[in-house]
Amino acid sequence: MDNGKNIQIFIAQKTMRRIAKPVREIPFILAHTPHTLRELIEEAVKTCISAYRQRAADADRPHPLTDEELDGMQEIGKIAFGVHYNENEIDEAQAIDTAICAMQDGLVRVFRENVELTALDEPFEIAAGDRFTFVRLTMLTGRMW
């Protein structure tokens, strides 16, 4: 039922800034409408890689930072000027495999609204404007025995 059109969803993203609302919803445009969690992860990875490549291309044309950008960076303790240091090309297939593996290993949890999605290949309907949250679990350990 993929009509080949872009679909816009929203992804909940935690901000590093110390503000009243630490999670914000950002628009996320997928090139194709996914029908399973696996397809959603694949499309999300492709969209992130595309955005990364665009930022890398834009690094050759820096722009002055606004006061708002500087304040936000100062608040998190990192000032960045958009310089792109990594010259390596991204292997899209490897990135998708890594994301799927992280989901299968339980290192990532995905929620649609407030319902967790767990079955990678179980079909579901997605509509424009749906809200998703990807949670990367971090293991907190002091040291090994």
C-alpha positions in Angstrom: 0.0 0.0 0.0 3.0 2.2 -0.3 2.1 5.0 -2.7 5.7 6.2 -2.9 5.0 9.5 -1.3 6.8 11.0 1.6 5.2 10.7 5.0 5.8 13.0 8.0 5.8 11.6 11.5 7.1 13.0 14.7 10.0 11.6 16.8 10.3 12.5 20.4 13.9 13.6 21.0 15.5 14.4 24.3 17.3 17.7 24.3 20.6 18.1 26.2 19.5 21.6 27.3 18.3 22.1 30.8 14.9 23.5 29.9 11.4 22.9 31.3 10.5 20.5 28.6 13.5 18.2 28.0 11.7 16.1 25.3 10.6 17.8 22.1 8.8 16.4 19.1 10.7 16.9 15.8 9.2 16.4 12.4 10.7 13.4 10.6 10.0 12.9 6.9 10.3 9.4 5.6 10.7 8.7 1.9 8.3 5.7 2.0 5.5 4.7 4.2 6.6 1.8 6.4 4.3 -1.1 7.1 6.4 -3.0 9.8 8.7 -1.9 12.6 11.6 -3.2 10.6 10.7 -0.9 7.7 10.2 2.0 10.1 13.7 1.5 11.5 15.2 1.2 8.0 13.4 4.4 6.8 14.5 6.2 10.0 18.1 5.2 9.5 18.0 6.3 5.9 16.5 9.7 6.9 19.2 10.2 9.6 22.0 9.3 7.1 20.6 11.7 4.5 20.5 14.5 7.1 24.0 13.7 8.2 25.2 13.9 4.6 23.4 17.2 4.1 25.1 18.6 7.3 28.5 17.4 5.9 27.9 19.1 2.6 26.8 22.3 4.3 29.9 22.4 6.4 31.7 23.9 3.4 29.4 26.9 3.7 29.4 27.9 7.4 27.0 30.5 8.6 27.3 32.8 11.7 25.7 31.4 14.8 22.7 33.1 16.2 22.4 34.2 19.8 19.8 31.5 20.4 22.2 28.8 19.0 25.1 30.1 21.1 22.9 30.2 24.2 21.7 26.6 23.6 25.3 25.4 23.0 26.6 27.2 26.1 23.8 25.6 28.2 24.9 22.1 27.2 28.6 23.0 27.5 29.7 22.5 23.9 30.2 25.2 21.3 30.3 23.7 17.7 30.7 25.6 14.5 29.4 23.0 12.1 32.8 21.8 11.1 32.6 18.3 9.7 35.8 16.3 10.6 34.7 12.8 9.5 35.7 12.1 5.9 34.5 8.5 6.0 31.5 7.5 3.9 28.6 5.8 5.7 27.7 2.3 4.8 23.9 2.5 4.8 23.3 -1.2 4.8 25.7 -1.7 7.8 23.9 1.1 9.6 20.5 -0.5 9.0 21.8 -3.9 10.2 23.3 -2.3 13.3 20.0 -0.6 14.1 18.0 -3.8 13.6 20.5 -5.8 15.7 20.2 -3.2 18.5 16.4 -3.7 18.4 16.7 -7.5 18.5 19.2 -7.4 21.3 16.9 -5.2 23.4 19.2 -2.1 23.4 16.5 0.0 21.7 12.8 0.2 22.5 10.3 1.8 20.2 7.0 3.3 21.2 4.1 4.6 19.0 2.3 7.1 21.2 2.4 5.1 24.5 2.3 1.6 23.0 5.6 -0.3 22.7 6.3 -1.9 19.3 8.2 -5.2 19.7 7.5 -7.4 16.7 9.8 -6.4 13.8 7.8 -8.0 11.1 4.2 -7.6 12.3 2.3 -5.3 10.0 0.8 -2.1 11.3 -0.7 1.0 9.7 1.1 4.3 10.0 -0.5 7.7 9.4 1.0 11.1 8.8 1.4 12.8 12.2 2.0 9.7 14.2 4.4 10.1 17.2 7.2 7.7 17.9 9.8 7.5 20.6 13.0 5.6 20.2 14.7 4.8 23.5 18.3 3.7 23.5 19.0 1.8 26.7 22.3 2.4 28.4 23.9 -0.1 30.6 25.1 1.5 33.8 27.9 -0.5 35.5 30.7 0.5 37.7 33.3 -2.1 36.9 33.6 -5.7 36.2 33.8 -7.9 39.4 
